[in-house]
Amino acid sequence: MTRLSVNINKIATLRNSRGGHNPNVVKVALDCEHFGAEGITVHPRPDERHIRYQDVVELAEVIKTEFNIEGNPTERKFVELVMGVKPAQVTLVPDALGALTSNAGWDTIKHAARLTDLINEFKSAHIRVSVFIDPDPKMAEGARAAGADRVELYTEPYAENYFKNKQKAVAAYAQTAQIAHQMGLGINAGHDLSLDNLRYFQQNVNPLDEVSIGHALVCDALYYGLENTIQMYLRELSNGV
């Protein structure tokens, strides 16, 4: 079964728009777990425009499922945060400073030395390491050579092209997942996965260990409610098998 990790960045964005603690990101994370989510994902950025570093510390103390921290490890503060809280998984994402959202995967060949050093550091603390990549077998090979445990496939291009030609949109992901699996890597995926395109993705990308979904899930929760929305996503994953 593919695990559903709920990214709660957008909850923090809403909180920060007014200050204070409403909505409370820790409570929302615990509610997500109670409603069936199998993991919680956060992506703290240097400007703390959504998830704050203190949020990460507080969440690490209470999350009972899998805690996944995403971020750009070129910021030493991020590395120290992860090493301090020791989540189940860290996902290394090469998002540029000030970027609106993640928009590309690592060039794992060009950045091989840097990734190798970082992965070794995180794994010394028994933290599983996933590397965010575009759907390219060479990038998966580079991640494996650097010592990664998993890759996370960047799925925005899939989502953009799903309604144009879904078979073509998913092809590179299916190929990359198969090759990565043969090399012993776990397969995660995330970015713009939604109720519209999730089931087809899981049906065609095998194996698929985990999906991280935030923006679409939070938007859906405005209409369907958080508990119902999480159950809807879980059904998409269970029906895709």
Secondary structure, DSSP 8 states (H G I E B T S, - for coil): --EEEEE-HHHHHHHHHH-TTSS-HHHHHHHHHHTT-SEEEE---TT-SSS-HHHHHHHHTT--SEEEEEE-TTSHHHHHHHHHH--SEEEE----TT-SS------TTTTHHHHHHHHHHHHHTT-EEEEEE-S-HHHHHHHHHHT-SEEEEE-HHHHHHTTT-HHHHHHHHHHHHHHHHHTT-EEEEESS--TTTHHHHHHHS-S--EEEE-HHHHHHHHHH-HHHHHHHHHHHHHHT-
